[in-house]
Amino acid sequence: MKLTPVEIKNQEFKKVMRGYDTVEVDTFIELVADKYQELLNENERLAKQNIVFETELTNYKDVEKTLKQTLKNVQENTQMTKENSAKEAGLIKKEAELAAAQMLEKARLQVFKMKEEMVRLQNQKHSFISRLRHVLASQMELLDVLKTDDIDLRKLKDRSRPASPPQQKTAPVSNPQHNTEDAAEKKQQTDEKEEKTHGKDLFNDIFGENQEGGSPK
């Protein structure tokens, strides 16, 4: 049975002989009703406060849940970031190693080509020196031959000069000196032709045959 302070105050009792003092009973009932009212008010206040606390607790729980979820997400993101960073670092390392290997291989090929080019140039140098020596030797031999020819030609001319004969009318005869000079001239033309041919042969020896203004092969 639920009672209110008003019901307590308005409660009436039967009167009997030799019963309690009605004034004292009424006073006590009124006091009990007041105390009961105070208890009800305190209970209502506590109920409202409890609702506030429950609301705040619910909010705190929601905040806690959000913080836990956020922390979990941060941890997961951190782990994923670490894994992605490790993968990216591995890829960068592999790319750098591959690029370094390619650069090293390219440098090796360049060094190999440079060595081949150096060997080719050295071979060309030795070949040119050999040909030049051959040309110089041939030229020296040619100079010796020309000197010998000049000496022989002078001796031949000296021998061909006759003493001055007495002038007399004789039939025209062949002039040995004239014939000798013609022979010497023909010999000189032949030597010049041979010298030109020899010079052409020397050019072919140095720079190769069938050259038309190009570099020696």
Secondary structure, DSSP 8 states (H G I E B T S, - for coil): ----HHHHHH------TT---HHHHHHHHHHHHHHHHHHHHHHHHHHHHHHHHHHHHHHHHHHHHHHHHHHHHHHHHHHHHHHHHHHHHHHHHHHHHHHHHHHHHHHHHHHHHHHHHHHHHHHHHHHHHHHHHHHHHHHHHHHHHHHHHHHHHHHHHHHH---------------HHHHHHHHHHHHHHHHHHHHHHHHHHHHHHHH-SS-SS----
